[in-house]
Amino acid sequence: MRDILVAHTVRKVYRTGAETVEALKDVSISIAHGDFIAVMGPSGSGKTTFLNCLSGLDEIDAGDVLVEGQDVHKMSDAKRSRYRARKMGFIFQSFNLIPVFTSVENVELPLLLAGASPSEARGRAEETLERVGLGERKNHRPNELSGGEQQRVTIARALAGKPAIVWADEPTGNLDTETAWSVMDLLKDLNEDGLTIVLVTHDPAIGEVAGRMVKMRDGAIESSS
């Protein structure tokens, strides 16, 4: 199986005044097409920094990150933003939905920003909401949806652009146990359909759902299995 992402000796340093914190220490990893990876570790271990640096959301201080052979950190900011919009989807703990937009409008917005026509964006948004079980709720605004439904909208938004890889940062963190498991069941089904997912979680039970576990400590990969 061909690798979708290869990271080599990635280093990230945060500087605050006189203090320097090495948040990632020579992190190297290969992620294959269709992998479902859980990135785990205690608070402050570097999990979210790992996600942000490998996805190109944050700059790195050293190393290389190749996604489908493209070095995302050698791109200009504008090109990297376009690349992320076309190739990546993001799911966050704090849903990040626009309150005045309906579900379908929230899902179609990134498609419109990426250059899709209004009719194409609306069609793909509706199709993706159906896929995550929210076809009947497409005209509801976030405050009219449960927490689980809002997270399904964010998953639909991440999927609508047909990304090569989806990054999920604590996607069940704001949900009750039953709702969290329904979201994980959805992610597992999507992975079984071939979607590559990298998920950050502090919950061992959630991490067990993934096919592969990466454990981090003090900015380094402690183990990968």
Biotite code that builds the C-alpha atoms (Angstrom):
import biotite.structure as struc

atoms = struc.array([
    struc.Atom([0.000, 0.000, 0.000], chain_id="A", res_id=1, res_name="MET", atom_name="CA", element="C"),
    struc.Atom([1.506, 3.329, -1.079], chain_id="A", res_id=2, res_name="ARG", atom_name="CA", element="C"),
    struc.Atom([2.172, 5.912, 1.620], chain_id="A", res_id=3, res_name="ASP", atom_name="CA", element="C"),
    struc.Atom([-0.026, 9.005, 1.527], chain_id="A", res_id=4, res_name="ILE", atom_name="CA", element="C"),
    struc.Atom([2.161, 10.912, 4.005], chain_id="A", res_id=5, res_name="LEU", atom_name="CA", element="C"),
    struc.Atom([5.824, 10.681, 4.916], chain_id="A", res_id=6, res_name="VAL", atom_name="CA", element="C"),
    struc.Atom([7.274, 12.895, 7.657], chain_id="A", res_id=7, res_name="ALA", atom_name="CA", element="C"),
    struc.Atom([11.020, 12.901, 8.313], chain_id="A", res_id=8, res_name="HIS", atom_name="CA", element="C"),
    struc.Atom([12.724, 14.352, 11.416], chain_id="A", res_id=9, res_name="THR", atom_name="CA", element="C"),
    struc.Atom([10.102, 17.071, 11.928], chain_id="A", res_id=10, res_name="VAL", atom_name="CA", element="C"),
    struc.Atom([11.013, 19.573, 14.624], chain_id="A", res_id=11, res_name="ARG", atom_name="CA", element="C"),
    struc.Atom([8.832, 22.303, 16.086], chain_id="A", res_id=12, res_name="LYS", atom_name="CA", element="C"),
    struc.Atom([10.035, 24.865, 18.618], chain_id="A", res_id=13, res_name="VAL", atom_name="CA", element="C"),
    struc.Atom([7.899, 27.415, 20.480], chain_id="A", res_id=14, res_name="TYR", atom_name="CA", element="C"),
    struc.Atom([9.680, 30.475, 21.800], chain_id="A", res_id=15, res_name="ARG", atom_name="CA", element="C"),
    struc.Atom([8.098, 32.649, 24.475], chain_id="A", res_id=16, res_name="THR", atom_name="CA", element="C"),
    struc.Atom([10.424, 35.351, 25.716], chain_id="A", res_id=17, res_name="GLY", atom_name="CA", element="C"),
    struc.Atom([13.575, 33.691, 27.027], chain_id="A", res_id=18, res_name="ALA", atom_name="CA", element="C"),
    struc.Atom([11.956, 30.249, 27.154], chain_id="A", res_id=19, res_name="GLU", atom_name="CA", element="C"),
    struc.Atom([12.254, 27.695, 24.348], chain_id="A", res_id=20, res_name="THR", atom_name="CA", element="C"),
    struc.Atom([9.982, 24.648, 24.236], chain_id="A", res_id=21, res_name="VAL", atom_name="CA", element="C"),
    struc.Atom([10.716, 21.832, 21.797], chain_id="A", res_id=22, res_name="GLU", atom_name="CA", element="C"),
    struc.Atom([7.187, 20.684, 21.009], chain_id="A", res_id=23, res_name="ALA", atom_name="CA", element="C"),
    struc.Atom([8.197, 18.100, 18.364], chain_id="A", res_id=24, res_name="LEU", atom_name="CA", element="C"),
    struc.Atom([11.550, 16.348, 18.504], chain_id="A", res_id=25, res_name="LYS", atom_name="CA", element="C"),
    struc.Atom([12.665, 14.762, 15.219], chain_id="A", res_id=26, res_name="ASP", atom_name="CA", element="C"),
    struc.Atom([9.322, 13.090, 14.521], chain_id="A", res_id=27, res_name="VAL", atom_name="CA", element="C"),
    struc.Atom([9.361, 10.630, 11.615], chain_id="A", res_id=28, res_name="SER", atom_name="CA", element="C"),
    struc.Atom([6.356, 8.598, 10.462], chain_id="A", res_id=29, res_name="ILE", atom_name="CA", element="C"),
    struc.Atom([4.814, 7.067, 7.336], chain_id="A", res_id=30, res_name="SER", atom_name="CA", element="C"),
    struc.Atom([1.037, 6.914, 6.883], chain_id="A", res_id=31, res_name="ILE", atom_name="CA", element="C"),
    struc.Atom([-0.409, 4.568, 4.258], chain_id="A", res_id=32, res_name="ALA", atom_name="CA", element="C"),
    struc.Atom([-3.530, 5.141, 2.171], chain_id="A", res_id=33, res_name="HIS", atom_name="CA", element="C"),
    struc.Atom([-6.485, 3.834, 4.176], chain_id="A", res_id=34, res_name="GLY", atom_name="CA", element="C"),
    struc.Atom([-4.773, 3.963, 7.576], chain_id="A", res_id=35, res_name="ASP", atom_name="CA", element="C"),
    struc.Atom([-6.798, 4.861, 10.663], chain_id="A", res_id=36, res_name="PHE", atom_name="CA", element="C"),
    struc.Atom([-4.291, 6.211, 13.178], chain_id="A", res_id=37, res_name="ILE", atom_name="CA", element="C"),
    struc.Atom([-4.948, 7.270, 16.774], chain_id="A", res_id=38, res_name="ALA", atom_name="CA", element="C"),
    struc.Atom([-2.351, 9.688, 18.158], chain_id="A", res_id=39, res_name="VAL", atom_name="CA", element="C"),
    struc.Atom([-2.322, 9.368, 21.939], chain_id="A", res_id=40, res_name="MET", atom_name="CA", element="C"),
    struc.Atom([-0.383, 10.635, 24.921], chain_id="A", res_id=41, res_name="GLY", atom_name="CA", element="C"),
    struc.Atom([-0.702, 12.738, 28.075], chain_id="A", res_id=42, res_name="PRO", atom_name="CA", element="C"),
    struc.Atom([-1.543, 16.435, 27.981], chain_id="A", res_id=43, res_name="SER", atom_name="CA", element="C"),
    struc.Atom([1.418, 18.394, 26.632], chain_id="A", res_id=44, res_name="GLY", atom_name="CA", element="C"),
    struc.Atom([2.914, 15.386, 24.834], chain_id="A", res_id=45, res_name="SER", atom_name="CA", element="C"),
    struc.Atom([2.687, 17.079, 21.427], chain_id="A", res_id=46, res_name="GLY", atom_name="CA", element="C"),
    struc.Atom([-0.396, 15.379, 19.958], chain_id="A", res_id=47, res_name="LYS", atom_name="CA", element="C"),
    struc.Atom([-2.091, 18.495, 18.582], chain_id="A", res_id=48, res_name="THR", atom_name="CA", element="C"),
    struc.Atom([1.243, 19.964, 17.469], chain_id="A", res_id=49, res_name="THR", atom_name="CA", element="C"),
    struc.Atom([1.849, 16.701, 15.578], chain_id="A", res_id=50, res_name="PHE", atom_name="CA", element="C"),
    struc.Atom([-1.482, 17.118, 13.784], chain_id="A", res_id=51, res_name="LEU", atom_name="CA", element="C"),
    struc.Atom([-1.002, 20.826, 13.067], chain_id="A", res_id=52, res_name="ASN", atom_name="CA", element="C"),
    struc.Atom([2.555, 20.443, 11.742], chain_id="A", res_id=53, res_name="CYS", atom_name="CA", element="C"),
    struc.Atom([1.961, 17.344, 9.618], chain_id="A", res_id=54, res_name="LEU", atom_name="CA", element="C"),
    struc.Atom([-1.179, 18.866, 8.081], chain_id="A", res_id=55, res_name="SER", atom_name="CA", element="C"),
    struc.Atom([0.593, 22.141, 7.311], chain_id="A", res_id=56, res_name="GLY", atom_name="CA", element="C"),
    struc.Atom([-1.582, 24.251, 9.623], chain_id="A", res_id=57, res_name="LEU", atom_name="CA", element="C"),
    struc.Atom([1.543, 25.237, 11.576], chain_id="A", res_id=58, res_name="ASP", atom_name="CA", element="C"),
    struc.Atom([5.058, 25.956, 10.323], chain_id="A", res_id=59, res_name="GLU", atom_name="CA", element="C"),
    struc.Atom([7.905, 23.623, 11.278], chain_id="A", res_id=60, res_name="ILE", atom_name="CA", element="C"),
    struc.Atom([11.494, 24.438, 12.244], chain_id="A", res_id=61, res_name="ASP", atom_name="CA", element="C"),
    struc.Atom([13.153, 21.461, 10.555], chain_id="A", res_id=62, res_name="ALA", atom_name="CA", element="C"),
    struc.Atom([12.338, 18.307, 8.615], chain_id="A", res_id=63, res_name="GLY", atom_name="CA", element="C"),
    struc.Atom([10.073, 17.412, 5.704], chain_id="A", res_id=64, res_name="ASP", atom_name="CA", element="C"),
    struc.Atom([6.394, 16.505, 5.348], chain_id="A", res_id=65, res_name="VAL", atom_name="CA", element="C"),
    struc.Atom([5.355, 14.986, 2.022], chain_id="A", res_id=66, res_name="LEU", atom_name="CA", element="C"),
    struc.Atom([1.667, 14.433, 1.284], chain_id="A", res_id=67, res_name="VAL", atom_name="CA", element="C"),
    struc.Atom([1.159, 12.443, -1.932], chain_id="A", res_id=68, res_name="GLU", atom_name="CA", element="C"),
    struc.Atom([4.755, 13.366, -2.796], chain_id="A", res_id=69, res_name="GLY", atom_name="CA", element="C"),
    struc.Atom([4.235, 17.113, -2.293], chain_id="A", res_id=70, res_name="GLN", atom_name="CA", element="C"),
    struc.Atom([6.349, 18.818, 0.387], chain_id="A", res_id=71, res_name="ASP", atom_name="CA", element="C"),
    struc.Atom([3.710, 20.981, 2.096], chain_id="A", res_id=72, res_name="VAL", atom_name="CA", element="C"),
    struc.Atom([6.252, 23.094, 3.964], chain_id="A", res_id=73, res_name="HIS", atom_name="CA", element="C"),
    struc.Atom([8.071, 24.116, 0.800], chain_id="A", res_id=74, res_name="LYS", atom_name="CA", element="C"),
    struc.Atom([4.871, 25.624, -0.626], chain_id="A", res_id=75, res_name="MET", atom_name="CA", element="C"),
    struc.Atom([3.960, 29.294, -0.349], chain_id="A", res_id=76, res_name="SER", atom_name="CA", element="C"),
    struc.Atom([1.248, 30.089, 2.216], chain_id="A", res_id=77, res_name="ASP", atom_name="CA", element="C"),
    struc.Atom([-1.328, 30.597, -0.534], chain_id="A", res_id=78, res_name="ALA", atom_name="CA", element="C"),
    struc.Atom([-0.453, 27.360, -2.336], chain_id="A", res_id=79, res_name="LYS", atom_name="CA", element="C"),
    struc.Atom([-0.459, 25.397, 0.929], chain_id="A", res_id=80, res_name="ARG", atom_name="CA", element="C"),
    struc.Atom([-3.907, 26.781, 1.819], chain_id="A", res_id=81, res_name="SER", atom_name="CA", element="C"),
    struc.Atom([-5.245, 25.733, -1.587], chain_id="A", res_id=82, res_name="ARG", atom_name="CA", element="C"),
    struc.Atom([-3.610, 22.322, -1.244], chain_id="A", res_id=83, res_name="TYR", atom_name="CA", element="C"),
    struc.Atom([-5.200, 21.768, 2.179], chain_id="A", res_id=84, res_name="ARG", atom_name="CA", element="C"),
    struc.Atom([-8.596, 22.809, 0.811], chain_id="A", res_id=85, res_name="ALA", atom_name="CA", element="C"),
    struc.Atom([-8.319, 20.250, -2.005], chain_id="A", res_id=86, res_name="ARG", atom_name="CA", element="C"),
    struc.Atom([-6.571, 17.368, -0.267], chain_id="A", res_id=87, res_name="LYS", atom_name="CA", element="C"),
    struc.Atom([-7.400, 17.532, 3.439], chain_id="A", res_id=88, res_name="MET", atom_name="CA", element="C"),
    struc.Atom([-10.398, 17.607, 5.741], chain_id="A", res_id=89, res_name="GLY", atom_name="CA", element="C"),
    struc.Atom([-10.401, 18.790, 9.364], chain_id="A", res_id=90, res_name="PHE", atom_name="CA", element="C"),
    struc.Atom([-12.643, 17.839, 12.297], chain_id="A", res_id=91, res_name="ILE", atom_name="CA", element="C"),
    struc.Atom([-12.218, 19.796, 15.533], chain_id="A", res_id=92, res_name="PHE", atom_name="CA", element="C"),
    struc.Atom([-13.487, 19.333, 19.081], chain_id="A", res_id=93, res_name="GLN", atom_name="CA", element="C"),
    struc.Atom([-15.197, 22.734, 19.046], chain_id="A", res_id=94, res_name="SER", atom_name="CA", element="C"),
    struc.Atom([-17.289, 22.180, 15.913], chain_id="A", res_id=95, res_name="PHE", atom_name="CA", element="C"),
    struc.Atom([-16.379, 25.601, 14.394], chain_id="A", res_id=96, res_name="ASN", atom_name="CA", element="C"),
    struc.Atom([-19.715, 25.904, 12.614], chain_id="A", res_id=97, res_name="LEU", atom_name="CA", element="C"),
    struc.Atom([-21.057, 29.290, 11.503], chain_id="A", res_id=98, res_name="ILE", atom_name="CA", element="C"),
    struc.Atom([-24.123, 29.897, 13.731], chain_id="A", res_id=99, res_name="PRO", atom_name="CA", element="C"),
    struc.Atom([-26.233, 31.776, 11.159], chain_id="A", res_id=100, res_name="VAL", atom_name="CA", element="C"),
    struc.Atom([-25.672, 29.154, 8.436], chain_id="A", res_id=101, res_name="PHE", atom_name="CA", element="C"),
    struc.Atom([-27.760, 26.015, 7.991], chain_id="A", res_id=102, res_name="THR", atom_name="CA", element="C"),
    struc.Atom([-26.083, 22.609, 7.950], chain_id="A", res_id=103, res_name="SER", atom_name="CA", element="C"),
    struc.Atom([-25.930, 22.540, 4.152], chain_id="A", res_id=104, res_name="VAL", atom_name="CA", element="C"),
    struc.Atom([-24.542, 26.092, 4.008], chain_id="A", res_id=105, res_name="GLU", atom_name="CA", element="C"),
    struc.Atom([-21.811, 25.201, 6.514], chain_id="A", res_id=106, res_name="ASN", atom_name="CA", element="C"),
    struc.Atom([-20.822, 22.177, 4.451], chain_id="A", res_id=107, res_name="VAL", atom_name="CA", element="C"),
    struc.Atom([-20.869, 23.929, 1.082], chain_id="A", res_id=108, res_name="GLU", atom_name="CA", element="C"),
    struc.Atom([-18.898, 27.027, 2.150], chain_id="A", res_id=109, res_name="LEU", atom_name="CA", element="C"),
    struc.Atom([-15.389, 25.453, 1.864], chain_id="A", res_id=110, res_name="PRO", atom_name="CA", element="C"),
    struc.Atom([-16.357, 24.073, -1.556], chain_id="A", res_id=111, res_name="LEU", atom_name="CA", element="C"),
    struc.Atom([-17.381, 27.537, -2.748], chain_id="A", res_id=112, res_name="LEU", atom_name="CA", element="C"),
    struc.Atom([-14.133, 29.007, -1.388], chain_id="A", res_id=113, res_name="LEU", atom_name="CA", element="C"),
    struc.Atom([-12.223, 26.292, -3.265], chain_id="A", res_id=114, res_name="ALA", atom_name="CA", element="C"),
    struc.Atom([-13.857, 27.363, -6.530], chain_id="A", res_id=115, res_name="GLY", atom_name="CA", element="C"),
    struc.Atom([-16.813, 24.991, -6.932], chain_id="A", res_id=116, res_name="ALA", atom_name="CA", element="C"),
    struc.Atom([-19.879, 26.387, -8.663], chain_id="A", res_id=117, res_name="SER", atom_name="CA", element="C"),
    struc.Atom([-22.904, 27.069, -6.404], chain_id="A", res_id=118, res_name="PRO", atom_name="CA", element="C"),
    struc.Atom([-24.864, 24.162, -7.892], chain_id="A", res_id=119, res_name="SER", atom_name="CA", element="C"),
    struc.Atom([-21.939, 21.729, -7.575], chain_id="A", res_id=120, res_name="GLU", atom_name="CA", element="C"),
    struc.Atom([-21.232, 22.855, -3.989], chain_id="A", res_id=121, res_name="ALA", atom_name="CA", element="C"),
    struc.Atom([-24.881, 22.490, -2.958], chain_id="A", res_id=122, res_name="ARG", atom_name="CA", element="C"),
    struc.Atom([-25.162, 19.055, -4.585], chain_id="A", res_id=123, res_name="GLY", atom_name="CA", element="C"),
    struc.Atom([-22.034, 17.728, -2.904], chain_id="A", res_id=124, res_name="ARG", atom_name="CA", element="C"),
    struc.Atom([-23.015, 19.223, 0.444], chain_id="A", res_id=125, res_name="ALA", atom_name="CA", element="C"),
    struc.Atom([-26.456, 17.588, 0.339], chain_id="A", res_id=126, res_name="GLU", atom_name="CA", element="C"),
    struc.Atom([-24.986, 14.265, -0.787], chain_id="A", res_id=127, res_name="GLU", atom_name="CA", element="C"),
    struc.Atom([-22.421, 14.292, 2.039], chain_id="A", res_id=128, res_name="THR", atom_name="CA", element="C"),
    struc.Atom([-24.988, 15.206, 4.694], chain_id="A", res_id=129, res_name="LEU", atom_name="CA", element="C"),
    struc.Atom([-27.042, 12.212, 3.516], chain_id="A", res_id=130, res_name="GLU", atom_name="CA", element="C"),
    struc.Atom([-23.931, 10.064, 3.880], chain_id="A", res_id=131, res_name="ARG", atom_name="CA", element="C"),
    struc.Atom([-23.481, 11.042, 7.554], chain_id="A", res_id=132, res_name="VAL", atom_name="CA", element="C"),
    struc.Atom([-27.189, 10.568, 8.301], chain_id="A", res_id=133, res_name="GLY", atom_name="CA", element="C"),
    struc.Atom([-28.241, 14.224, 8.358], chain_id="A", res_id=134, res_name="LEU", atom_name="CA", element="C"),
    struc.Atom([-30.150, 14.579, 5.112], chain_id="A", res_id=135, res_name="GLY", atom_name="CA", element="C"),
    struc.Atom([-33.319, 15.431, 7.062], chain_id="A", res_id=136, res_name="GLU", atom_name="CA", element="C"),
    struc.Atom([-31.495, 18.128, 9.064], chain_id="A", res_id=137, res_name="ARG", atom_name="CA", element="C"),
    struc.Atom([-29.806, 19.984, 6.211], chain_id="A", res_id=138, res_name="LYS", atom_name="CA", element="C"),
    struc.Atom([-31.829, 23.180, 6.702], chain_id="A", res_id=139, res_name="ASN", atom_name="CA", element="C"),
    struc.Atom([-31.307, 23.354, 10.475], chain_id="A", res_id=140, res_name="HIS", atom_name="CA", element="C"),
    struc.Atom([-28.863, 25.803, 12.066], chain_id="A", res_id=141, res_name="ARG", atom_name="CA", element="C"),
    struc.Atom([-26.297, 24.642, 14.663], chain_id="A", res_id=142, res_name="PRO", atom_name="CA", element="C"),
    struc.Atom([-28.399, 25.803, 17.640], chain_id="A", res_id=143, res_name="ASN", atom_name="CA", element="C"),
    struc.Atom([-31.207, 23.547, 16.385], chain_id="A", res_id=144, res_name="GLU", atom_name="CA", element="C"),
    struc.Atom([-28.943, 20.471, 16.394], chain_id="A", res_id=145, res_name="LEU", atom_name="CA", element="C"),
    struc.Atom([-27.655, 18.225, 19.161], chain_id="A", res_id=146, res_name="SER", atom_name="CA", element="C"),
    struc.Atom([-23.906, 18.066, 19.861], chain_id="A", res_id=147, res_name="GLY", atom_name="CA", element="C"),
    struc.Atom([-23.642, 14.789, 17.960], chain_id="A", res_id=148, res_name="GLY", atom_name="CA", element="C"),
    struc.Atom([-25.496, 16.227, 14.988], chain_id="A", res_id=149, res_name="GLU", atom_name="CA", element="C"),
    struc.Atom([-23.232, 19.287, 14.967], chain_id="A", res_id=150, res_name="GLN", atom_name="CA", element="C"),
    struc.Atom([-20.177, 17.037, 14.919], chain_id="A", res_id=151, res_name="GLN", atom_name="CA", element="C"),
    struc.Atom([-21.687, 15.088, 12.020], chain_id="A", res_id=152, res_name="ARG", atom_name="CA", element="C"),
    struc.Atom([-22.030, 18.396, 10.150], chain_id="A", res_id=153, res_name="VAL", atom_name="CA", element="C"),
    struc.Atom([-18.318, 19.050, 10.748], chain_id="A", res_id=154, res_name="THR", atom_name="CA", element="C"),
    struc.Atom([-17.529, 15.551, 9.481], chain_id="A", res_id=155, res_name="ILE", atom_name="CA", element="C"),
    struc.Atom([-19.638, 16.208, 6.391], chain_id="A", res_id=156, res_name="ALA", atom_name="CA", element="C"),
    struc.Atom([-17.810, 19.511, 5.887], chain_id="A", res_id=157, res_name="ARG", atom_name="CA", element="C"),
    struc.Atom([-14.488, 17.655, 6.121], chain_id="A", res_id=158, res_name="ALA", atom_name="CA", element="C"),
    struc.Atom([-15.628, 15.014, 3.616], chain_id="A", res_id=159, res_name="LEU", atom_name="CA", element="C"),
    struc.Atom([-17.425, 17.149, 1.029], chain_id="A", res_id=160, res_name="ALA", atom_name="CA", element="C"),
    struc.Atom([-14.217, 18.122, -0.768], chain_id="A", res_id=161, res_name="GLY", atom_name="CA", element="C"),
    struc.Atom([-13.357, 14.417, -1.186], chain_id="A", res_id=162, res_name="LYS", atom_name="CA", element="C"),
    struc.Atom([-10.041, 14.757, 0.683], chain_id="A", res_id=163, res_name="PRO", atom_name="CA", element="C"),
    struc.Atom([-7.132, 12.334, 0.552], chain_id="A", res_id=164, res_name="ALA", atom_name="CA", element="C"),
    struc.Atom([-6.721, 12.507, 4.345], chain_id="A", res_id=165, res_name="ILE", atom_name="CA", element="C"),
    struc.Atom([-8.844, 13.692, 7.282], chain_id="A", res_id=166, res_name="VAL", atom_name="CA", element="C"),
    struc.Atom([-7.342, 15.092, 10.499], chain_id="A", res_id=167, res_name="TRP", atom_name="CA", element="C"),
    struc.Atom([-9.506, 14.865, 13.624], chain_id="A", res_id=168, res_name="ALA", atom_name="CA", element="C"),
    struc.Atom([-8.465, 16.637, 16.844], chain_id="A", res_id=169, res_name="ASP", atom_name="CA", element="C"),
    struc.Atom([-10.392, 15.222, 19.847], chain_id="A", res_id=170, res_name="GLU", atom_name="CA", element="C"),
    struc.Atom([-13.573, 14.885, 17.724], chain_id="A", res_id=171, res_name="PRO", atom_name="CA", element="C"),
    struc.Atom([-15.479, 13.277, 20.612], chain_id="A", res_id=172, res_name="THR", atom_name="CA", element="C"),
    struc.Atom([-14.172, 15.598, 23.354], chain_id="A", res_id=173, res_name="GLY", atom_name="CA", element="C"),
    struc.Atom([-17.383, 17.633, 23.720], chain_id="A", res_id=174, res_name="ASN", atom_name="CA", element="C"),
    struc.Atom([-19.796, 14.709, 23.390], chain_id="A", res_id=175, res_name="LEU", atom_name="CA", element="C"),
    struc.Atom([-21.465, 12.359, 25.849], chain_id="A", res_id=176, res_name="ASP", atom_name="CA", element="C"),
    struc.Atom([-20.393, 8.716, 25.744], chain_id="A", res_id=177, res_name="THR", atom_name="CA", element="C"),
    struc.Atom([-23.249, 7.395, 23.593], chain_id="A", res_id=178, res_name="GLU", atom_name="CA", element="C"),
    struc.Atom([-22.919, 10.209, 21.051], chain_id="A", res_id=179, res_name="THR", atom_name="CA", element="C"),
    struc.Atom([-19.131, 9.853, 21.001], chain_id="A", res_id=180, res_name="ALA", atom_name="CA", element="C"),
    struc.Atom([-19.449, 6.212, 20.034], chain_id="A", res_id=181, res_name="TRP", atom_name="CA", element="C"),
    struc.Atom([-21.939, 6.978, 17.266], chain_id="A", res_id=182, res_name="SER", atom_name="CA", element="C"),
    struc.Atom([-19.408, 9.460, 15.830], chain_id="A", res_id=183, res_name="VAL", atom_name="CA", element="C"),
    struc.Atom([-16.612, 6.869, 16.111], chain_id="A", res_id=184, res_name="MET", atom_name="CA", element="C"),
    struc.Atom([-18.798, 4.270, 14.387], chain_id="A", res_id=185, res_name="ASP", atom_name="CA", element="C"),
    struc.Atom([-19.271, 6.742, 11.525], chain_id="A", res_id=186, res_name="LEU", atom_name="CA", element="C"),
    struc.Atom([-15.518, 7.418, 11.273], chain_id="A", res_id=187, res_name="LEU", atom_name="CA", element="C"),
    struc.Atom([-14.818, 3.673, 11.318], chain_id="A", res_id=188, res_name="LYS", atom_name="CA", element="C"),
    struc.Atom([-17.317, 3.115, 8.485], chain_id="A", res_id=189, res_name="ASP", atom_name="CA", element="C"),
    struc.Atom([-15.721, 5.929, 6.470], chain_id="A", res_id=190, res_name="LEU", atom_name="CA", element="C"),
    struc.Atom([-12.284, 4.413, 7.035], chain_id="A", res_id=191, res_name="ASN", atom_name="CA", element="C"),
    struc.Atom([-13.550, 1.012, 5.881], chain_id="A", res_id=192, res_name="GLU", atom_name="CA", element="C"),
    struc.Atom([-14.663, 2.782, 2.689], chain_id="A", res_id=193, res_name="ASP", atom_name="CA", element="C"),
    struc.Atom([-11.010, 3.776, 2.167], chain_id="A", res_id=194, res_name="GLY", atom_name="CA", element="C"),
    struc.Atom([-10.696, 7.164, 3.906], chain_id="A", res_id=195, res_name="LEU", atom_name="CA", element="C"),
    struc.Atom([-7.353, 7.867, 5.618], chain_id="A", res_id=196, res_name="THR", atom_name="CA", element="C"),
    struc.Atom([-7.910, 9.274, 9.124], chain_id="A", res_id=197, res_name="ILE", atom_name="CA", element="C"),
    struc.Atom([-5.472, 10.636, 11.698], chain_id="A", res_id=198, res_name="VAL", atom_name="CA", element="C"),
    struc.Atom([-7.239, 11.138, 15.021], chain_id="A", res_id=199, res_name="LEU", atom_name="CA", element="C"),
    struc.Atom([-5.880, 12.800, 18.173], chain_id="A", res_id=200, res_name="VAL", atom_name="CA", element="C"),
    struc.Atom([-7.457, 11.555, 21.411], chain_id="A", res_id=201, res_name="THR", atom_name="CA", element="C"),
    struc.Atom([-6.653, 11.219, 25.096], chain_id="A", res_id=202, res_name="HIS", atom_name="CA", element="C"),
    struc.Atom([-9.244, 8.444, 25.531], chain_id="A", res_id=203, res_name="ASP", atom_name="CA", element="C"),
    struc.Atom([-7.756, 4.904, 25.295], chain_id="A", res_id=204, res_name="PRO", atom_name="CA", element="C"),
    struc.Atom([-11.154, 3.377, 24.442], chain_id="A", res_id=205, res_name="ALA", atom_name="CA", element="C"),
    struc.Atom([-11.579, 5.769, 21.501], chain_id="A", res_id=206, res_name="ILE", atom_name="CA", element="C"),
    struc.Atom([-7.999, 5.064, 20.415], chain_id="A", res_id=207, res_name="GLY", atom_name="CA", element="C"),
    struc.Atom([-8.694, 1.312, 20.333], chain_id="A", res_id=208, res_name="GLU", atom_name="CA", element="C"),
    struc.Atom([-11.109, 1.858, 17.414], chain_id="A", res_id=209, res_name="VAL", atom_name="CA", element="C"),
    struc.Atom([-8.221, 2.856, 15.155], chain_id="A", res_id=210, res_name="ALA", atom_name="CA", element="C"),
    struc.Atom([-6.195, 0.224, 13.368], chain_id="A", res_id=211, res_name="GLY", atom_name="CA", element="C"),
    struc.Atom([-2.905, 1.781, 14.426], chain_id="A", res_id=212, res_name="ARG", atom_name="CA", element="C"),
    struc.Atom([-1.832, 3.612, 17.567], chain_id="A", res_id=213, res_name="MET", atom_name="CA", element="C"),
    struc.Atom([0.929, 6.214, 17.848], chain_id="A", res_id=214, res_name="VAL", atom_name="CA", element="C"),
    struc.Atom([1.900, 7.094, 21.418], chain_id="A", res_id=215, res_name="LYS", atom_name="CA", element="C"),
    struc.Atom([3.630, 10.391, 22.095], chain_id="A", res_id=216, res_name="MET", atom_name="CA", element="C"),
    struc.Atom([5.532, 11.696, 25.093], chain_id="A", res_id=217, res_name="ARG", atom_name="CA", element="C"),
    struc.Atom([7.454, 14.947, 25.496], chain_id="A", res_id=218, res_name="ASP", atom_name="CA", element="C"),
    struc.Atom([7.222, 15.809, 21.789], chain_id="A", res_id=219, res_name="GLY", atom_name="CA", element="C"),
    struc.Atom([8.530, 12.475, 20.518], chain_id="A", res_id=220, res_name="ALA", atom_name="CA", element="C"),
    struc.Atom([6.919, 9.277, 19.225], chain_id="A", res_id=221, res_name="ILE", atom_name="CA", element="C"),
    struc.Atom([7.270, 6.757, 22.042], chain_id="A", res_id=222, res_name="GLU", atom_name="CA", element="C"),
    struc.Atom([5.769, 3.842, 20.116], chain_id="A", res_id=223, res_name="SER", atom_name="CA", element="C"),
    struc.Atom([3.876, 3.105, 16.901], chain_id="A", res_id=224, res_name="SER", atom_name="CA", element="C"),
    struc.Atom([1.934, -0.125, 16.426], chain_id="A", res_id=225, res_name="SER", atom_name="CA", element="C"),
])
